Amino acid sequence: MKHSALLLFTIIIFASCSNLRKVQVIKDALSKSDTAQYQLLSEKSVVDSAVIVKEIVDKITLTKLDFTTMNARLKVDYETIKNADTYIANISIKKDSAIFVTMRGAMGVIGLKALINKDTVVLIYPLEKKTVIRPISYLQEIIKIPFTFSTIQDFLIGNPIFMDSTNVVSYKMDEKKLQVSLLGVLFKNLISLSEDNSKIIHLKLDDIDLNQHRTCDISYSDHTLVGIYQFPLYRDIAIAAQSRLEIHMEVKEFSFNEQLKYRFAIPRPGKRR
């Protein structure tokens, strides 16, 4: 069940750029008879498009789903080189405070409960009647990706992750979808947007430190509206470091700003490691 810690992570992000299609207008309207003027306006078109792309990225970074609590039930399929399994995960989040996770196996038996706060991870194994308390860095050891409490919370809520920098390295249109490459503190971040630039549909993280050999691919689909925000019901995650882990998550039920549904008490005394 140690891989269950990985299942605590979703992205949905907002952007808007209906005027992106205007980028090519100047170039298309030029008269090629005047070579000097054509070159000048063509260069201006490139500058204009760069500004528009930067505005998209800035809006994505600044747009955050506002909430107080969240409840969700997810079906989780995971596969490693050695094994594969399916779980039902019940999750409750109190903003900036606590994340409660209960994992059930195929027979409905609770195999793990986890409470994540800013400093620690409490792991409860009901079948073994054991409680283990670990520092938050324990998740980083398992996942091989530097997730913090805030990163996990943002992922589950659908806010941007690892977009600590909006330094645009490059961008292009691929099958009518905008792809933007960013250079952050820890990762090179390649994001792919939907055709209307309203949401991120794919995120690819590559470690800047080549010695780490870490990559993470996240795909989002079947978005649904939550107020003015869009929430992805399907997520596919592939993490490669020393080994490889693939996860498919399907949100079956969810609600925001209601009483915590899957909260549980921590048994005492616990076993600390």
N, C-alpha and C positions, 0 to 999 in steps of 0.2 A: 504493500500500500504506500510505500514511500513516494511512488510517482504521483500520488494523489495531490501532493503539494503543488504539482505543476498545473493542476486543474483549476487553480484559483485565479485564472486570468481571462475582457473583450473589448474590440475597438469599434466605435462608430464615431465619425467625426464630420463636422460641418464645414462646408466651404461654399462660396458662390462666385460664379464668374461667367455670367451669360455674355459678357462683352469680350470673352476670349476669342470669339469668332471674328472680332474686328481686327485682330492682329494682322491678317493678311490683306486687308482692304487697301491699304496704302500701296503696297507692292503691286497688287493686281491692277490698280488704276493708273499706273505709271506709263509714260510713253517711252519706249526703249530707244527712240531716236536721239534722246538727249542722255548720253551715257553717264556724264558727270552727275546730272540731277538724279538719274535712276539709282546710282550707287549711294548717293547721299540719303535719299528717302528710304532705300532698302535697309541701310544701317539704322535709320531711325525706327523702322518697323521692328527690328531685332530688339532695340532698346525698349520699345513700348511693350513688346511681348514679355520681356524679362520683368518689367514692372508689374504687369498683370499677374504673372506666375507668383511673384513675391507676395502680392496682395492675397492670393489664394492661400498660400502657406501660412501667412500671418493670421488669417481668419481661422484656419484650422487650429492653429496653436492656441488662440485666444478663446475659442468657443468651447465651453465646458458645461456639461449637463449639471444643472443645479438640483440638489436633492437633499433630503435628510436621512431617509432610510430606503433600502431596497430588499425585496425578497425575490428569489428565483429558484426554479427547479429545472435541472439540466440532465439530459442524457449524455454521458461521456464515454466515448470509445477511445482506447489508447493502444498503441502497439510499439514495442521495442524490438531489438534484435532477438531477445530471448523469449518474450511472451506477449500476449495481448489479452485484453479483458474489457468488460463493459460495466459501468456504474451509473447509478442515479445520484446526483449531487443536489442537496438542498442548501441554499446559501442565503444568509441574511447579513446585511451590511448596515452599520450605524456610521454615518459619515465621519471620517477622520478619527475614528475611535476603535472600531472592532469589526472583524469579519468572522462570521460563524459558518462552518462547513460541516455537513453530515454526509458521509459516503455510504451507500447501500449497494450490495452485490446483486447478482442475478436473482437470488432467492429472497431478496428483501431484507437480508440480515445486515445490520449496521457493522461495518468493518472498521470505520474510523470517524472520529469527530475531531475537528481542528478549530482552534480559536486563534486568530491572528490579530495582534495589535501592533503598535509602532515599534515595540522593543522585542517582543517574544512571540513564539509559536508554541501553543499548547496542543499536544497530540494525545488523544484519548483512544485507547484500543479496548472497546467493551468486551470482546471475546477473551482477551488476555487479562482483563481487569487491571490495566496498566495505564498510567498517565506519565507522559514525558514532556518536559518543558525545555525548549531550545531557544537560543537567540534568533532574531529575525534573519541573521546571516545564514542560518541553516537552509533556508529556501534557496539562497544563492549557491550553496554547495551542491544541492541536488540538481537544480535547473541549469547551472553553469551560465546563467544570465543574471546580471545584477538587479534583480527585482527588489524594490523596497515596499513598505506598506502602501505608500502613495501610488506607486506604479501598479500594484495589484488592484487597488481600488479603482484607479482610472481605467485599467483594462476591463474590469468587470462592468463598470458603468458605461464604458464606451468613449471615454475621453482620450485625447492623444497621449501616447507614451513615447519616451525617448526622442522627443522633439524639442530638446533643450536648446537647439540652435536652429534658426531659419536661414542658415547660410546655404543658399541654393548653388549647387555645383553645376548641375545641368538639368535640362528638361526636354521632353519631346512628346509628340502625339503618336500613339500607337493604337491603331484600329479605333480611332475617334476618342481614345481615352488619354488623358494627360498623365504622364509619368514625370515625377520630380525627384531628383537625387539631392539629398541634404547631407551635410557633414556636421555631425555632432561631437560631443566630448568623447564618447565611448564607441559610437557606431556610425557607419555610413548607412543612411536610412533612405531606401527607395520606396516611395509611395505611389500607388496607382489610384486614380480617382474614377468615379463613375462618369458616364458620358455628359451628364449635366453638372459635373463637378460639385455635387451636393454631399458626397460621402466617399470615404476611403474604402476601396474594395480589396486592396492588397497592400501588405507592408512587408518589406524585406530588410532585415538588419544584418549587417556584416561588421565584424569586429575590426576596429581600426588597428588594434595590435594583432598583427599576423600570427604571432606566437600563440595566441589564444585559440585560434581556429574555431571561432564561434559564429554561427549563423542562425537566424530565426526567421521563418516565413509564416505570415499570418494572413489568412483570407477571410473575408466577411461577405455574407449574402443573406437574402430574404429579410431586408430591413423593414421595420414597422415604425410608425410614428409614435413618439412619446412626447406629447405637447408639440413643441417646434423642433424636437430632435428626432433623429432616426436611430433605431436600436437594432443591431444585427442579430437575428435568431440562430444563424448558423455560423460557426467559426471553425476553421481548419488551421492547426498549428503544427509546424515541423521544426524541431530544434536539433541542431547538430553541433556537437562539441567532441568530446572523446568518444561518445556514442550517439545514437540517433533515437529520437522519440517523436512519434506522430500522434496527434490528438484531434478528434472530431467532437465538437460540442454542439448540441442542439438544445436551445432554450424551449422548454415545454410550457412553462408558466412564469410570469413575472409581474411585479407591482412595485410602485414607488410611493414613498411618503405615507406608508401605513405602518402599523405596529409590527415589530420584528416577529416573524412567524417561526423561524427555525433557531431561535436562541436556546441555549442549554446551560445548565450549571456545570461548574468544574468540580470534579470529585477531589476530596482532600483525605489524607495527605497525598501529594504527588511525588513522583520520582523525577528528580532533576538530573539532567546530563549536560 
